[in-house]
Amino acid sequence: MVRIKSYPAESGDAFLVNSTDRPFLMLIDGGYAETFQTHIRSDLVGLAANGHQLDLVVATHVDADHISGLLTFFRQNGYSKTPRIIPVGEVLHNSLRSLVSPPQGQTTLRPDDAALLQEIRQRGYPLPTAPVNLEQEISARQGNALTQLLRDGGYRWNTHDGTLSVGGDGLRELRLPNALIKVLCPSQTRLDALKKWWVSEIRRLGLVGSLAELDDIFEFLCAHEVVDPGAQMLASAESDLAKTHLPDESVTNGSSISLLLKVENCQLLFLSDAWADEIVTALKQEETTIFDAIKIAHHGSARNTSEELLALIDSPHYFISTNGEGHQHPDFAVLKAIVDRPAAFRRMIHFNYATASSRRLKAYSGKAGTDFAVMEGQTEWVALGGQNTP
C-alpha cells in the first residue's frame, strides 16, 4: 500500500509518502519550522521507532514556506551516522555549489563560473550600503543554511556531496531499492536563469565571502525573492483558466524540482512550484498521463497550471497545500478546470485547509458531469490504490 500525508504547512508545502509493502519513505519539503516541530517530527520519531528510515528528502526549492521546516529537521537530526530523529538515505537540494560546480566528467569550473565567483569575492564585504537589517539577518543565518547542515552532517546529497545539480544537465533519475525518481524539472535553462539572477543580486548588494558563506547568502536571497503580486490578485477574480493563466515569472519557482515517483504499483506526480510550460515540455516525454496522485503546482495558483498542462494529466487524487492566506491561493479557475473535464473515475480533491476556493468548489457542479469530492482539512494519511490505469 502507498499512502500520502499533507501537513498543515500554512501557506507552504510538506508531504510525506510511505510505501508499506515495499518499504519506502520520502519527505518532500518541510513547510515552516512550526510545521516540522508541531506535526512532522512526531511522525518521523514514530516511524523510526518501527525501523523506518527516510529514504529520500527533497527540498524542491529555496523558499521559506518549503525549506524552513527542513532546516529545523536537519538541525535537530544532527550527524547522519548518529541521527537523533531518523536515518536519512539521500537528499535532493539545489544550492549554489550545485549550480557552479563542474558537471560530471569535468575537473574544473567552467570559465564563466570561475570568473563570476572571483568577481563576487573581489567586491568587498560587508554591504557598503545595506538595506535596514539585511546585513544582520544574513549574519544571523550563518551556520543555518541547509547546505551547511547537510555538509556538516555528512549527508548523502544529490548522490554525493551536493556538487551535482538536480535537473538540467545533472541528475535526471534516481533509482532507490524500492522506488524510482524521475526528475521532470528544472531544465538547464531554468537553472542557468537562477544562477544569473542570483549573481545579479550579489552584484547589486556588493556581497562577498567563501563558497560556504555564498551558499548561505544564496539561500537567504532566494527565500526573500520579491515578485509582483498584482497578476495573482487579478487571477483570483477570474474563473476561466484560459483567461486567467499568465506564466509565472518567479525565478526561484522556475528552478523548483518537480518529480515523478514510481513506488509499488503507483505513480505520483509532485509539481512543486514549477512553471507550467516547463512541466508540459517534460511530461510530453513520459508515457503516463493518469497518475495515482498529483500535487498541484504552487498551491493551486493559476500562474502555474495551464489548460495545456491539464490536457496532459489526470488523477483520482489531487492535493493542494495552502491555508489561502497571503496570495489567496488556490485560484478557483484551476479547481474548476480540473473538475470540468470528463473522466472514467471519481476525483478526490484534497485540501489541507478549508479556503474560500475550496468552499466555492463544494457548491459547484462540473460541466462534464464527472463525480468529484472536496476533502477539506485533509491532513491524515490518504491511501492510494494503484489506480493509474482506469
C-alpha positions as CSV (number, residue, x, y, z in Angstrom):
1,M,0.0,0.0,0.0
2,V,1.2,3.5,-0.8
3,R,-0.1,6.4,1.3
4,I,0.5,10.2,1.3
5,K,0.1,12.8,4.1
6,S,-0.2,16.5,3.5
7,Y,0.8,18.5,6.6
8,P,-0.8,21.8,7.7
9,A,2.0,24.0,6.5
10,E,0.1,27.3,6.4
11,S,1.0,28.8,3.0
12,G,3.7,26.2,2.3
13,D,4.2,22.6,1.3
14,A,5.1,19.5,3.3
15,F,4.3,15.9,2.2
16,L,5.3,12.5,3.5
17,V,5.0,9.4,1.2
18,N,5.1,5.9,2.7
19,S,5.1,2.6,1.0
20,T,4.3,-0.4,3.3
21,D,4.6,-3.4,1.0
22,R,8.0,-2.4,-0.4
23,P,9.3,-0.1,2.4
24,F,9.9,3.4,1.2
25,L,9.6,6.8,3.0
26,M,10.0,10.2,1.4
27,L,9.7,13.7,2.8
28,I,9.2,16.4,0.2
29,D,9.5,19.9,1.6
30,G,9.0,20.8,5.3
31,G,6.8,23.8,5.4
32,Y,7.8,26.3,8.2
33,A,9.7,25.5,11.3
34,E,6.5,25.2,13.3
35,T,5.2,22.7,10.7
36,F,8.0,20.4,11.4
37,Q,8.1,20.9,15.2
38,T,4.3,20.5,15.7
39,H,3.4,17.9,13.1
40,I,6.2,16.2,11.2
41,R,8.6,15.4,14.0
42,S,6.4,13.1,15.9
43,D,5.6,11.1,12.8
44,L,9.2,10.6,12.0
45,V,10.0,9.6,15.5
46,G,7.3,7.0,15.4
47,L,8.3,5.7,12.0
48,A,12.0,5.5,13.1
49,A,10.9,3.5,16.3
50,N,9.3,1.0,13.9
51,G,12.6,0.6,11.9
52,H,12.0,3.0,9.1
53,Q,14.4,5.4,7.6
54,L,13.8,8.4,5.4
55,D,15.0,7.0,2.0
56,L,14.7,10.5,0.4
57,V,14.3,14.1,1.5
58,V,13.6,16.6,-1.3
59,A,13.9,20.4,-0.9
60,T,12.1,21.4,-4.0
61,H,13.5,25.0,-4.0
62,V,14.8,27.6,-1.6
63,D,11.6,29.4,-0.4
64,A,10.8,30.0,3.2
65,D,7.4,28.1,3.1
66,H,9.1,25.0,1.7
67,I,12.6,24.9,3.3
68,S,12.2,26.3,6.8
69,G,10.9,23.1,8.3
70,L,13.8,21.2,6.7
71,L,16.3,23.5,8.3
72,T,14.7,22.6,11.7
73,F,14.7,18.9,10.9
74,F,18.4,18.7,9.9
75,R,19.5,20.9,12.7
76,Q,17.7,18.6,15.2
77,N,18.7,15.4,13.4
78,G,22.4,16.1,13.7
79,Y,25.1,13.9,12.2
80,S,23.9,11.4,9.6
81,K,25.7,8.5,11.1
82,T,24.1,9.1,14.5
83,P,20.7,10.7,13.7
84,R,18.7,11.9,16.7
85,I,15.4,11.6,14.9
86,I,15.6,9.3,11.9
87,P,18.2,8.0,9.5
88,V,18.3,9.7,6.1
89,G,19.4,7.9,2.9
90,E,19.5,10.6,0.3
91,V,18.8,14.4,0.0
92,L,17.9,16.3,-3.2
93,H,18.6,20.0,-3.0
94,N,20.0,22.5,-5.5
95,S,22.4,25.0,-3.8
96,L,24.9,27.5,-5.2
97,R,27.5,24.7,-5.3
98,S,25.1,22.6,-7.4
99,L,24.9,25.4,-10.0
100,V,28.6,26.4,-10.3
101,S,30.4,23.1,-9.6
102,P,31.9,21.2,-12.5
103,P,29.4,19.0,-14.4
104,Q,30.1,15.3,-14.4
105,G,33.3,14.4,-16.4
106,Q,34.9,17.8,-15.9
107,T,37.7,18.6,-13.4
108,T,37.5,22.4,-13.3
109,L,34.9,25.1,-13.1
110,R,33.6,26.4,-16.4
111,P,35.5,29.7,-17.1
112,D,32.4,31.8,-16.8
113,D,31.5,30.4,-13.4
114,A,35.0,30.8,-12.1
115,A,35.1,34.4,-13.3
116,L,31.8,35.2,-11.7
117,L,32.9,33.8,-8.3
118,Q,36.1,35.6,-8.5
119,E,34.4,38.9,-9.3
120,I,32.0,38.5,-6.4
121,R,34.8,37.8,-4.0
122,Q,36.7,40.9,-5.1
123,R,33.7,43.2,-4.4
124,G,34.3,43.5,-0.7
125,Y,32.3,42.5,2.3
126,P,30.2,43.5,4.2
127,L,27.5,45.5,2.5
128,P,28.6,49.1,1.7
129,T,25.1,50.4,1.8
130,A,22.9,47.7,3.2
131,P,19.1,47.9,3.5
132,V,18.0,48.0,7.1
133,N,18.7,44.8,9.0
134,L,19.7,42.8,5.9
135,E,23.4,42.5,6.9
136,Q,22.4,41.4,10.4
137,E,19.8,38.9,9.1
138,I,22.4,37.3,6.8
139,S,24.9,37.2,9.6
140,A,22.3,35.6,11.9
141,R,21.7,32.9,9.3
142,Q,25.4,31.9,9.0
143,G,25.7,28.3,10.0
144,N,22.0,27.7,9.5
145,A,21.8,27.3,5.7
146,L,20.6,23.9,4.5
147,T,23.8,23.5,2.5
148,Q,25.9,23.8,5.7
149,L,23.7,21.5,7.7
150,L,23.9,18.8,5.0
151,R,27.7,19.3,4.6
152,D,28.5,19.3,8.3
153,G,26.1,16.4,9.0
154,G,27.7,14.2,6.4
155,Y,24.5,13.6,4.5
156,R,24.5,12.0,1.1
157,W,23.3,14.9,-1.1
158,N,22.5,14.8,-4.8
159,T,24.0,11.3,-4.9
160,H,27.3,12.5,-3.4
161,D,28.3,15.9,-1.9
162,G,25.8,18.4,-3.5
163,T,28.1,19.4,-6.4
164,L,25.8,17.7,-9.0
165,S,22.7,19.7,-9.9
166,V,19.3,18.1,-9.8
167,G,17.7,18.5,-13.2
168,G,19.1,20.2,-16.3
169,D,22.4,18.6,-17.3
170,G,22.7,16.9,-13.9
171,L,20.7,14.3,-12.1
172,R,17.6,13.2,-14.1
173,E,16.8,9.9,-12.5
174,L,17.4,8.3,-9.0
175,R,17.0,4.6,-8.5
176,L,16.4,3.6,-4.9
177,P,16.0,0.0,-3.6
178,N,12.1,0.2,-3.7
179,A,11.4,3.3,-5.8
180,L,12.3,5.2,-8.9
181,I,12.5,9.0,-9.0
182,K,12.4,10.8,-12.4
183,V,13.2,14.5,-12.3
184,L,11.0,16.4,-14.6
185,C,12.1,20.0,-13.8
186,P,14.1,22.2,-13.6
187,S,15.6,22.4,-17.1
188,Q,19.1,23.6,-17.6
189,T,17.6,26.9,-18.9
190,R,15.9,27.5,-15.6
191,L,19.0,26.6,-13.6
192,D,21.0,29.0,-15.6
193,A,18.4,31.7,-15.1
194,L,18.5,31.1,-11.3
195,K,22.3,31.4,-11.3
196,K,22.2,34.6,-13.4
197,W,19.5,36.1,-11.1
198,W,21.5,35.2,-8.0
199,V,24.7,36.7,-9.3
200,S,22.9,39.9,-10.3
201,E,21.6,40.2,-6.7
202,I,25.1,39.6,-5.3
203,R,26.5,42.3,-7.5
204,R,23.7,44.7,-6.6
205,L,24.3,44.2,-2.9
206,G,28.1,44.0,-3.1
207,L,28.3,40.8,-1.0
208,V,31.3,38.5,-0.9
209,G,32.6,35.6,1.0
210,S,33.8,32.0,0.8
211,L,31.8,29.4,-1.1
212,A,30.2,28.3,2.2
213,E,29.2,31.9,3.0
214,L,27.9,32.5,-0.5
215,D,25.8,29.3,-0.2
216,D,24.2,30.8,2.9
217,I,23.6,34.2,1.2
218,F,22.2,32.4,-1.9
219,E,19.6,30.7,0.3
220,F,18.7,34.0,2.0
221,L,18.2,35.8,-1.3
222,C,16.2,33.0,-2.8
223,A,13.9,32.8,0.2
224,H,13.3,36.6,0.0
225,E,12.7,37.0,-3.7
226,V,10.3,39.8,-4.4
227,V,7.7,39.2,-7.1
228,D,4.8,41.4,-8.3
229,P,1.6,40.2,-6.6
230,G,-0.6,42.1,-9.0
231,A,-1.1,39.4,-11.5
232,Q,-2.0,36.9,-8.7
233,M,-4.7,39.2,-7.4
234,L,-6.1,39.5,-10.9
235,A,-6.1,35.8,-11.4
236,S,-8.1,35.2,-8.2
237,A,-11.0,37.2,-9.5
238,E,-11.3,35.1,-12.7
239,S,-13.0,31.7,-13.1
240,D,-11.9,30.8,-16.6
241,L,-8.4,29.3,-16.7
242,A,-7.9,30.2,-20.3
243,K,-8.3,33.9,-19.4
244,T,-6.6,33.6,-16.0
245,H,-3.4,31.8,-16.7
246,L,-0.4,34.1,-17.0
247,P,3.0,32.3,-16.9
248,D,4.8,32.5,-13.6
249,E,7.9,34.9,-13.6
250,S,9.4,33.9,-10.2
251,V,13.0,32.7,-10.9
252,T,13.1,30.5,-7.8
253,N,9.7,28.9,-8.6
254,G,11.1,28.2,-12.1
255,S,14.0,26.4,-10.6
256,S,11.7,24.1,-8.5
257,I,12.4,20.4,-8.5
258,S,9.3,18.6,-9.8
259,L,9.3,14.8,-10.0
260,L,7.6,11.6,-10.8
261,L,7.7,9.0,-8.1
262,K,7.2,5.3,-9.0
263,V,6.7,3.1,-6.0
264,E,5.0,-0.3,-5.7
265,N,2.3,-0.1,-8.4
266,C,1.7,3.6,-8.0
267,Q,2.9,6.7,-9.9
268,L,2.8,10.1,-8.1
269,L,3.3,13.5,-9.6
270,F,4.8,16.3,-7.5
271,L,4.8,19.6,-9.3
272,S,6.4,21.8,-6.6
273,D,6.1,25.5,-7.6
274,A,7.4,24.8,-11.2
275,W,6.3,26.7,-14.3
276,A,3.5,25.1,-16.3
277,D,5.3,25.3,-19.6
278,E,8.4,23.6,-18.2
279,I,6.2,20.7,-16.8
280,V,4.4,20.4,-20.1
281,T,7.7,20.0,-22.0
282,A,8.9,17.4,-19.6
283,L,5.7,15.4,-19.4
284,K,5.5,15.1,-23.2
285,Q,8.5,12.8,-22.9
286,E,6.6,10.5,-20.5
287,E,4.1,7.7,-21.3
288,T,2.0,8.0,-18.2
289,T,-0.9,10.5,-18.3
290,I,-3.1,9.2,-15.5
291,F,-1.4,9.3,-12.1
292,D,-2.4,7.8,-8.7
293,A,-1.9,11.2,-7.1
294,I,-1.0,14.7,-8.3
295,K,0.3,17.5,-6.1
296,I,-0.8,20.7,-7.9
297,A,1.8,23.3,-8.6
298,H,2.3,26.4,-6.4
299,H,-0.7,25.9,-4.1
300,G,-3.1,25.9,-6.9
301,S,-2.0,29.2,-8.5
302,A,-3.3,29.9,-12.0
303,R,0.1,31.1,-12.9
304,N,1.5,27.5,-12.6
305,T,-1.4,25.5,-14.1
306,S,-2.5,25.9,-17.7
307,E,-5.2,24.2,-19.8
308,E,-2.4,22.6,-21.8
309,L,-0.9,21.0,-18.7
310,L,-4.3,19.7,-17.5
311,A,-4.9,18.2,-21.0
312,L,-1.9,16.0,-20.4
313,I,-2.6,14.7,-16.9
314,D,-5.4,13.4,-14.6
315,S,-5.7,11.5,-11.4
316,P,-8.3,10.2,-8.9
317,H,-6.4,12.2,-6.2
318,Y,-5.4,15.9,-6.3
319,F,-3.5,17.5,-3.4
320,I,-3.5,21.3,-2.9
321,S,-1.5,22.7,0.1
322,T,-2.3,26.2,1.4
323,N,-4.3,28.0,4.0
324,G,-5.4,30.6,1.4
325,E,-3.6,33.5,3.1
326,G,-1.2,35.9,1.6
327,H,-1.8,35.3,-2.1
328,Q,-5.4,33.9,-2.0
329,H,-4.4,30.5,-3.3
330,P,-5.8,28.3,-4.7
331,D,-7.4,30.1,-7.7
332,F,-10.9,28.8,-8.3
333,A,-10.2,28.8,-12.1
334,V,-7.7,25.9,-11.5
335,L,-10.1,23.9,-9.4
336,K,-12.9,24.4,-11.9
337,A,-10.7,23.4,-14.8
338,I,-9.7,20.2,-13.0
339,V,-13.3,19.0,-12.4
340,D,-14.8,20.3,-15.6
341,R,-13.1,17.6,-17.6
342,P,-14.7,14.2,-18.3
343,A,-13.1,11.2,-16.6
344,A,-13.8,7.5,-16.1
345,F,-13.2,7.8,-12.3
346,R,-14.2,9.9,-9.4
347,R,-11.8,12.7,-8.4
348,M,-10.9,13.4,-4.8
349,I,-9.6,17.0,-4.3
350,H,-7.7,17.1,-1.0
351,F,-7.2,20.4,0.7
352,N,-5.1,20.6,3.9
353,Y,-7.2,23.7,4.9
354,A,-10.6,25.0,4.0
355,T,-10.3,28.0,1.8
356,A,-12.7,30.4,0.0
357,S,-12.0,28.5,-3.2
358,S,-12.5,25.0,-1.7
359,R,-15.8,26.1,-0.3
360,R,-16.8,27.5,-3.6
361,L,-15.8,24.2,-5.3
362,K,-18.1,22.3,-2.9
363,A,-21.1,24.2,-4.2
364,Y,-20.0,23.8,-7.9
365,S,-21.3,21.2,-10.4
366,G,-18.7,20.3,-13.0
367,K,-19.6,20.8,-16.7
368,A,-18.8,17.3,-17.7
369,G,-20.9,15.7,-15.0
370,T,-17.9,13.7,-13.7
371,D,-18.2,13.0,-10.0
372,F,-15.8,14.6,-7.6
373,A,-15.5,15.1,-3.8
374,V,-13.9,18.0,-1.9
375,M,-12.0,17.0,1.2
376,E,-11.2,20.0,3.4
377,G,-8.8,19.9,6.3
378,Q,-7.3,16.7,4.9
379,T,-4.1,16.2,7.0
380,E,-4.3,12.5,7.7
381,W,-2.9,9.6,5.7
382,V,-4.6,9.1,2.3
383,A,-4.2,5.5,0.9
384,L,-3.7,5.2,-2.9
385,G,-4.8,2.2,-4.7
386,G,-2.5,1.9,-7.7
387,Q,-5.3,3.2,-9.9
388,N,-3.1,4.9,-12.5
389,T,-4.8,2.8,-15.2
390,P,-8.6,3.4,-15.1
